[in-house]
Amino acid sequence: MIRRALAVFILLAPVASRAADDPAMARALRVLAVHPVIDGHNDLPWAIRESDKAPRDVAAYDIRGRAPGATDLARLKAGHVGGQFWSVYTPGESKYEDYARIQLEQIDIARQVVARYPELAWGLTADDMERALRTGRVGSALGLEGGHAIQNSLGALRAYYALGVRYMTLTHNVTLDWADCAADPGKHGGLTKFGEEVVREMNRLGMLVDLSHVSPETMDDALRVTEAPVIFSHSSAKALDPVARNVPDDILKRVGPNGGVVMVTFVAEFISNASAEANTARDKAIAALIRDVADKAEKDRITREYKAAHPLPPVTLAQVADHVEHVRKVAGADNVGLGGDYDGNSDWPEGMEDVTSYPKLFAELARRGWSDDDLGKLASGNILRAMRQAEAVAKRLQASRPASTATIEQLDGLRGR
């Protein structure tokens, strides 16, 4: 206990020192003390699964001490993170066709984490999340990243909800039988009829529809169909960095009327186009180097060494703030949040390498004239409001219609898996 308290003190001391000399940092810390951050996307469960030391071993990947990745309890406290959607990511590529088993394993890892640490608490409703914020714990819910995991089954969707999943990213990096993603050429022109039914059933459950990773056409269709607010759990502004993963302005303009929240991510390539172009070139070079290498450890070594020798162009905290401000300008002050994507990537803006980064961003926004009210909305107010609205929609829909029994065969004429 003494060692953990000392670790927290060491992490907090530099921030406190800066606050004494920086009125903007002092104001940021005052706001965050009242409105801790609820972050939309953290890949800690995948980091545990892929751990070099002890894969899938929650106890061995001890976040009470200094964890090997970007996230542990002391750093969450230093970053004023009071709520977290833990991503239960699973790859959607064809080599991982046993989607449901892997998805259940990831949910199990995340549930073990929440059960193991009393500093965490389930935040499956807005009220639960607020209760965790008030008691100084990290309210926790799960975000399923990629609709491939439901394997075209609304029953599977409902089962995941029962296990704590409170949003589903409709696609990851592969187009599904029922939805186009951002990374592939379009196949359906957005959502199919079954894809629309997935959105309706998510509304009925109270599961937030997450539009990060999907194509603009899928965004458009989902916004047309949904009766509840959508989120983008970890996306930035396409007007400032035109990568496919970011949100175009015409969609941002529709998020406000929908009541949704765009949770700006910190990943360097989604903040800076120069970083994105350099990252693409670097990935191509690495792919060529490891093409004929069979051993995974050797592939990892080559990748690691090449990245160390070819760093990406620097990206700044100010550029992250530019994206936050752009989303606020186009979508609205009630429709912007934060989804760092920590433990899911390796390239970050300078000084934003882990979950301690949030106060620095809030101080930058304070210097730019943000009010305490808008900073509080960014931290947690907007996502709490969206959660509460989604819960109200679910209550209404559950009173008027039963669980959907539709199948992809019935709606799209596609042979089921």
BAPABA-926950 format. One record per residue (C-alpha): residue in one letter; residue number from 1; y negated, x negated, z. Coordinates in pm, whole numbers, plus 50000, padded with zeros to 5 digits. Example, Ala and Ser with C-alpha at 12.3 -4.5 7.8 and 13.67 -1.06 7.14 Angstrom:
BEGIN
a_1_50450_48770_50780 .
s_2_50106_48633_50714 .
This chain:
BEGIN
m_1_50000_50000_50000 .
i_2_49759_49715_50089 .
r_3_49838_49539_49761 .
r_4_49773_49857_49561 .
a_5_49443_49923_49744 .
l_6_49337_49565_49670 .
a_7_49420_49611_49301 .
v_8_49203_49923_49286 .
f_9_48919_49742_49465 .
i_10_48934_49451_49221 .
l_11_48918_49691_48925 .
l_12_48635_49900_49069 .
a_13_48421_49614_49196 .
p_14_48283_49503_48854 .
v_15_48190_49862_48766 .
a_16_48017_49909_49101 .
s_17_47831_49582_49049 .
r_18_47711_49691_48704 .
a_19_47607_50028_48843 .
a_20_47377_49861_49096 .
d_21_47183_49697_48812 .
d_22_47225_49963_48542 .
p_23_47081_50313_48598 .
a_24_47283_50448_48304 .
m_25_47610_50325_48455 .
a_26_47510_50464_48793 .
r_27_47446_50804_48635 .
a_28_47772_50789_48439 .
l_29_47966_50722_48760 .
r_30_47789_51008_48940 .
v_31_47887_51248_48661 .
l_32_48245_51122_48648 .
a_33_48280_51158_49025 .
v_34_48220_51532_48979 .
h_35_48376_51569_48633 .
p_36_48663_51322_48588 .
v_37_48790_51268_48235 .
i_38_49071_51482_48099 .
d_39_49203_51271_47812 .
g_40_49384_51432_47521 .
h_41_49640_51168_47427 .
n_42_49817_50879_47600 .
d_43_50147_50733_47475 .
l_44_50276_50595_47806 .
p_45_50616_50770_47766 .
w_46_50674_50591_47434 .
a_47_50565_50258_47586 .
i_48_50829_50311_47855 .
r_49_51093_50395_47593 .
e_50_51010_50082_47392 .
s_51_50967_49847_47689 .
d_52_51101_49496_47627 .
k_53_51193_49455_47994 .
a_54_51390_49774_48057 .
p_55_51377_50036_47780 .
r_56_51355_50398_47905 .
d_57_51360_50288_48270 .
v_58_51071_50467_48443 .
a_59_51125_50283_48772 .
a_60_51123_49940_48604 .
y_61_50803_50024_48414 .
d_62_50616_50054_48742 .
i_63_50267_50197_48698 .
r_64_50196_50148_49068 .
g_65_50149_49781_48985 .
r_66_49992_49619_48680 .
a_67_50183_49774_48390 .
p_68_50234_49575_48068 .
g_69_50044_49826_47855 .
a_70_49706_49994_47885 .
t_71_49786_50244_48160 .
d_72_49870_50232_48530 .
l_73_49754_50414_48842 .
a_74_49488_50165_48946 .
r_75_49334_50153_48601 .
l_76_49340_50533_48568 .
k_77_49143_50550_48893 .
a_78_48899_50283_48775 .
g_79_48851_50476_48451 .
h_80_48785_50803_48638 .
v_81_49073_50973_48457 .
g_82_49155_51293_48644 .
g_83_49367_51467_48381 .
q_84_49596_51347_48107 .
f_85_49795_51501_47827 .
w_86_50090_51261_47811 .
s_87_50206_51238_47450 .
v_88_50581_51286_47412 .
y_89_50570_51131_47067 .
t_90_50881_51098_46851 .
p_91_50886_50940_46502 .
g_92_50917_51187_46217 .
e_93_51054_50943_45959 .
s_94_51395_51022_45810 .
k_95_51580_50749_46000 .
y_96_51517_50949_46317 .
e_97_51682_51272_46207 .
d_98_51815_51351_46555 .
y_99_51471_51484_46638 .
a_100_51555_51729_46917 .
r_101_51763_51481_47121 .
i_102_51495_51214_47101 .
q_103_51228_51470_47184 .
l_104_51416_51584_47494 .
e_105_51458_51221_47602 .
q_106_51083_51166_47571 .
i_107_51007_51481_47768 .
d_108_51253_51361_48032 .
i_109_51076_51024_48058 .
a_110_50738_51195_48099 .
r_111_50873_51438_48359 .
q_112_51024_51147_48553 .
v_113_50683_50977_48557 .
v_114_50510_51286_48697 .
a_115_50784_51336_48955 .
r_116_50786_50972_49066 .
y_117_50419_50928_49153 .
p_118_50241_51161_49401 .
e_119_49914_51045_49247 .
l_120_50009_51265_48949 .
a_121_50037_51644_48958 .
w_122_50134_51902_48699 .
g_123_49830_52055_48530 .
l_124_49999_52310_48305 .
t_125_49717_52563_48334 .
a_126_49341_52520_48352 .
d_127_49350_52622_48718 .
d_128_49625_52369_48792 .
m_129_49432_52098_48613 .
e_130_49113_52177_48805 .
r_131_49307_52173_49132 .
a_132_49433_51824_49052 .
l_133_49078_51710_48972 .
r_134_48953_51840_49309 .
t_135_49227_51665_49504 .
g_136_49190_51329_49330 .
r_137_49523_51341_49149 .
v_138_49580_51305_48775 .
g_139_49657_51650_48637 .
s_140_49938_51613_48386 .
a_141_50062_51814_48089 .
l_142_50266_51714_47786 .
g_143_50160_51696_47422 .
l_144_50433_51710_47160 .
e_145_50328_51490_46867 .
g_146_50483_51624_46549 .
g_147_50631_51960_46459 .
h_148_50937_51791_46309 .
a_149_51073_51804_46666 .
i_150_51120_52182_46657 .
q_151_51351_52143_46353 .
n_152_51223_52467_46200 .
s_153_51312_52664_46515 .
l_154_51075_52886_46711 .
g_155_51336_52893_46986 .
a_156_51304_52516_47022 .
l_157_50925_52555_47036 .
r_158_50960_52796_47328 .
a_159_51204_52565_47507 .
y_160_50958_52275_47483 .
y_161_50684_52495_47627 .
a_162_50909_52576_47924 .
l_163_50948_52199_47986 .
g_164_50573_52142_48015 .
v_165_50449_52100_47657 .
r_166_50100_52248_47635 .
y_167_50002_52137_47286 .
m_168_50189_52051_46969 .
t_169_50045_51833_46695 .
l_170_50161_52030_46391 .
t_171_50261_51715_46201 .
h_172_50270_51344_46262 .
n_173_50281_51109_45962 .
v_174_50530_51302_45748 .
t_175_50495_51633_45570 .
l_176_50729_51899_45709 .
d_177_50911_52187_45547 .
w_178_50620_52405_45664 .
a_179_50306_52187_45698 .
d_180_50128_51909_45511 .
c_181_50026_51596_45701 .
a_182_49729_51366_45638 .
a_183_49941_51063_45546 .
d_184_50144_51212_45257 .
p_185_50047_51382_44931 .
g_186_50021_51757_44979 .
k_187_50336_51960_44921 .
h_188_50248_52312_45040 .
g_189_49870_52330_45011 .
g_190_49853_52346_45393 .
l_191_50079_52576_45594 .
t_192_50364_52781_45454 .
k_193_50431_53134_45580 .
f_194_50664_52990_45841 .
g_195_50395_52738_45938 .
e_196_50157_53027_45998 .
e_197_50421_53191_46217 .
v_198_50449_52868_46418 .
v_199_50075_52889_46488 .
r_200_50103_53256_46588 .
e_201_50391_53184_46824 .
m_202_50199_52894_46979 .
n_203_49911_53136_47038 .
r_204_50149_53381_47202 .
l_205_50291_53111_47429 .
g_206_49954_52962_47522 .
m_207_50037_52629_47357 .
l_208_49730_52466_47204 .
v_209_49746_52402_46828 .
d_210_49669_52032_46774 .
l_211_49535_51940_46429 .
s_212_49525_51561_46457 .
h_213_49739_51401_46183 .
v_214_49739_51709_45957 .
s_215_49586_51746_45612 .
p_216_49249_51921_45566 .
e_217_49433_52211_45400 .
t_218_49656_52249_45707 .
m_219_49346_52236_45928 .
d_220_49190_52508_45714 .
d_221_49499_52733_45729 .
a_222_49547_52685_46103 .
l_223_49183_52774_46174 .
r_224_49223_53085_45960 .
v_225_49540_53201_46138 .
t_226_49484_53104_46500 .
e_227_49351_53348_46758 .
a_228_49297_53074_47017 .
p_229_49095_52751_47021 .
v_230_49250_52453_46845 .
i_231_49222_52093_46949 .
f_232_49226_51758_46776 .
s_233_49390_51554_47051 .
h_234_49297_51213_46909 .
s_235_49078_51216_46596 .
s_236_48733_51091_46503 .
a_237_48466_51180_46244 .
k_238_48550_51135_45876 .
a_239_48182_51117_45784 .
l_240_48160_50785_45972 .
d_241_48503_50646_45881 .
p_242_48666_50814_45579 .
v_243_49030_50756_45676 .
a_244_49265_51048_45621 .
r_245_49329_51085_45995 .
n_246_48971_51180_46076 .
v_247_48806_51524_46069 .
p_248_48577_51617_45776 .
d_249_48243_51782_45844 .
d_250_48338_52114_45684 .
i_251_48618_52145_45939 .
l_252_48395_52027_46227 .
k_253_48157_52311_46143 .
r_254_48439_52561_46193 .
v_255_48556_52416_46526 .
g_256_48250_52549_46707 .
p_257_48301_52917_46616 .
n_258_48672_52875_46692 .
g_259_48599_52738_47040 .
g_260_48808_52429_46974 .
v_261_48766_52071_47094 .
v_262_48767_51750_46885 .
m_263_48882_51474_47119 .
v_264_48742_51151_46977 .
t_265_48989_50864_46970 .
f_266_48909_50497_47031 .
v_267_49154_50336_46785 .
a_268_48959_50072_46591 .
e_269_49070_50178_46244 .
f_270_48964_50539_46309 .
i_271_48619_50423_46423 .
s_272_48533_50157_46163 .
n_273_48612_50172_45792 .
a_274_48601_49791_45774 .
s_275_48868_49780_46042 .
a_276_49072_50045_45860 .
e_277_49065_49854_45530 .
a_278_49153_49525_45698 .
n_279_49436_49692_45889 .
t_280_49582_49835_45566 .
a_281_49573_49492_45402 .
r_282_49729_49331_45707 .
d_283_50010_49589_45722 .
k_284_50093_49526_45355 .
a_285_50107_49151_45415 .
i_286_50333_49194_45718 .
a_287_50562_49432_45528 .
a_288_50607_49168_45259 .
l_289_50684_48900_45518 .
i_290_50950_49100_45702 .
r_291_51102_49278_45401 .
d_292_51419_49066_45403 .
v_293_51436_49003_45779 .
a_294_51716_49195_45949 .
d_295_51670_49094_46313 .
k_296_51428_49319_46501 .
a_297_51318_49046_46742 .
e_298_51235_48819_46450 .
k_299_51042_49099_46279 .
d_300_50846_49154_46598 .
r_301_50770_48784_46629 .
i_302_50643_48760_46272 .
t_303_50432_49071_46315 .
r_304_50286_48949_46643 .
e_305_50201_48604_46511 .
y_306_50051_48735_46188 .
k_307_49829_48979_46376 .
a_308_49715_48704_46611 .
a_309_49624_48486_46314 .
h_310_49450_48771_46128 .
p_311_49240_48971_46375 .
l_312_49061_49279_46254 .
p_313_48681_49289_46220 .
p_314_48516_49362_46555 .
v_315_48448_49725_46645 .
t_316_48199_49813_46917 .
l_317_48171_50069_47192 .
a_318_47846_50180_47026 .
q_319_48045_50280_46717 .
v_320_48272_50496_46933 .
a_321_47960_50659_47078 .
d_322_47840_50723_46722 .
h_323_48154_50928_46653 .
v_324_48115_51124_46976 .
e_325_47755_51201_46887 .
h_326_47845_51302_46532 .
v_327_48107_51549_46656 .
r_328_47856_51691_46904 .
k_329_47593_51724_46630 .
v_330_47820_51899_46377 .
a_331_48070_52091_46594 .
g_332_47858_52139_46906 .
a_333_47816_52010_47259 .
d_334_48085_52256_47374 .
n_335_48339_52123_47127 .
v_336_48375_51750_47186 .
g_337_48614_51563_47414 .
l_338_48801_51232_47437 .
g_339_49155_51132_47336 .
g_340_49182_50756_47370 .
d_341_49539_50714_47230 .
y_342_49609_50434_47476 .
d_343_49956_50277_47468 .
g_344_49994_50412_47115 .
n_345_49806_50134_46934 .
s_346_49707_49770_46971 .
d_347_49363_49743_46811 .
w_348_49064_49860_47016 .
p_349_48686_49830_47016 .
e_350_48560_49532_47212 .
g_351_48570_49602_47584 .
m_352_48773_49923_47543 .
e_353_49124_49783_47563 .
d_354_49260_50008_47838 .
v_355_49204_50325_48040 .
t_356_48925_50168_48247 .
s_357_48691_50210_47948 .
y_358_48555_50560_47999 .
p_359_48261_50480_48234 .
k_360_48125_50229_47982 .
l_361_48123_50495_47710 .
f_362_47954_50748_47939 .
a_363_47690_50492_48032 .
e_364_47620_50431_47661 .
l_365_47581_50805_47601 .
a_366_47354_50832_47906 .
r_367_47132_50563_47754 .
r_368_47117_50773_47438 .
g_369_46974_51066_47629 .
w_370_47277_51281_47701 .
s_371_47223_51525_47986 .
d_372_47452_51533_48288 .
d_373_47566_51878_48174 .
d_374_47675_51755_47830 .
l_375_47845_51449_47981 .
g_376_48040_51678_48212 .
k_377_48148_51895_47919 .
l_378_48263_51587_47729 .
a_379_48461_51458_48028 .
s_380_48656_51772_48111 .
g_381_48454_52092_48087 .
n_382_48522_52160_47720 .
i_383_48898_52109_47727 .
l_384_48930_52315_48047 .
r_385_48740_52599_47879 .
a_386_48965_52577_47569 .
m_387_49277_52582_47787 .
r_388_49150_52886_47973 .
q_389_49070_53069_47649 .
a_390_49415_52990_47508 .
e_391_49572_53127_47828 .
a_392_49373_53450_47793 .
v_393_49483_53491_47432 .
a_394_49845_53433_47534 .
k_395_49825_53696_47807 .
r_396_49691_53950_47557 .
l_397_49945_53868_47288 .
q_398_50242_53870_47526 .
a_399_50145_54224_47627 .
s_400_50144_54341_47266 .
r_401_50431_54162_47090 .
p_402_50765_53999_47172 .
a_403_50874_53645_47097 .
s_404_50905_53590_46723 .
t_405_51256_53580_46578 .
a_406_51136_53481_46230 .
t_407_51314_53201_46050 .
i_408_51204_52965_45777 .
e_409_51474_53116_45552 .
q_410_51321_53462_45591 .
l_411_50959_53357_45544 .
d_412_50980_53068_45299 .
g_413_51321_53108_45139 .
l_414_51414_52760_45255 .
r_415_51765_52681_45364 .
g_416_51758_52609_45738 .
r_417_51874_52286_45891 .
